[in-house]
Amino acid sequence: MSQGLNPIEKKAAFSLAGVYGLRMFGLFLIMPVLATYGQDLTGFSPLWVGIAIGAYGLTQALLQIPAGIASDKWGRKPVITLGLLMFAFGSVVAAMADSIYMVAVGRALQGAGAVASAVLALASDLTRDEQRPKVMAVIGSFIGLAFTVALAAGPLLAESLGVNGLFALTAVLALAALALVHLLVPSAVQRAPSGDLVATPKRLLLMLKNKQLLRLDLSIMVLHMLITALFVALPLALLDAGLSKELHWQMYLPAMLSAFVLMVPIIIYGVKKKTSRGPMLFAIALQLAATVVMACGYQSVWALGIGTVMFFTGLNYLEAALPSLISRLSPPGDKGSAMGIYSTAQFGGAFAGGILGGVLFQTLGAMGVFLLCAGVIVIWLLLMWNMENPQEVKSLTLEAKCEPEQASALAARLSALPGVVEVILIPQQQAAFLKVADDFDVASARSAING
């Protein structure tokens, strides 16, 4: 078995990572600057800043699952193309806006370009099962890079371009991503079984009844609620603490880089101890400490900077750990449905965080926002305290051509193989979904299927 990516997989990994990264860079670019550089917009208020920052989350949450299902029916690239055009249109609407209300409309239209599920599904179509985690890791790293660069670049670019110029730049980036899709992204010659890639409507209710998955859905919802609430308050708090808006990047960039470095020991500990519970609880507790530091020192640039480093150290770990846990805990063949609910919770949290951050800043100021975040994290930590470490398994999808009446016998043969934890066989998709231990012999499974 090949241990590396083949040329098609490499091309798919980096071109799709570029598509995803450019889009996310455009979304993130506005977050650290709207509260500071948007004060000349008609109707400006902290509440409407929160609504505008979080508006994309509402439409993303509503359309993420339908877009994935549509990509199964009409194809990945057509859905991605339509989504990027919608994203560009929303960016133009926001770029032409002279009021915070139209900026919010533009952000909502940006979110309507919900292409994440289709992009990830196309990446899966273009990769072998055993190489898929590497491709997803490349895409994930580009998202993290886009977030880091956007937080530093936003204040720098806003100084010369203004908020409207940033949105115009975002429209250009969306069109660049569209060019990547049609010029560099390979076309899929086969489609991976859909159940493990995009949501299956019949299976969504079952995912909602899974308490382990629900705990992770809650976590990503709270995490993104915290991010958007903080970016309503943090830029304004930095202004009040005496850091002029054109210098905000000097706090964001070192904070982001420091957080990436400090995240590494948490990951190493989890890998060595083969545990996710301890590192996850530590990351949540670190964010609790961060918001308390910010609340106590909201008039100090240094306190806000230290709190930002602590918060994003926990954030970076959780952003990497939560999707991995969803993948490990979702039933075989249902990862698409589990990730669909997870993504919906993520973007719904972003919308809620914008609203809550705006309301609280307008009524109680920055300290009120930071204290709310701390209170939410306390509840989150208590709910996560009894989480269990998932069994160390990996997902595997194999082609399995069989008639429906043969499915039970084949599933029994596969279940009897050493290292097999769980099997789901779907004759209609000609696929076998397995959860297996690390030392599982793939050749034995293929022999069982072909025999």
Secondary structure, 3 states (H helix, E strand, C coil): CCCCCCHHHHHHHHHHHHHHHHHHHHHHHCCCCHHHHCCCCECCCHHHHHHHHHHHHHHHHHHHHHHHHHHHHHCHHHHHHHHHHHHHHHHHHHHCCCEHHHHHHHHHHHHHCCCHHHHHHHHHHCCCHHHHHHHHHHHHHHHHHHHHHHHHHHHHHHHHHHHHHHHHHHHHHHHHHHHHHHHCCCCCCCCCCHHHCCCCHHHHHHHHCCHHHHHHHHHHHHHHHHHHHHHHHHHHHHHHCCCCHHHCHHHHHHHHHHHHHHHHHHHHHHHHHCCCHHHHHHHHHHHHHHHHHHHHCCCCHHHHHHHHHHHHHHHHHHHHHHHHHHHHHCCCCCHHHHHHHHHHHHHHHHHHHHHHHHHHHHHHHHHHHHHHHHHHHHHHHHHHCCCCCCCCCEEEEEECCCCHHHHHHHHHHHHCCCCEEEEEEEHHHCEEEEEECCCCCHHHHHHHHHC
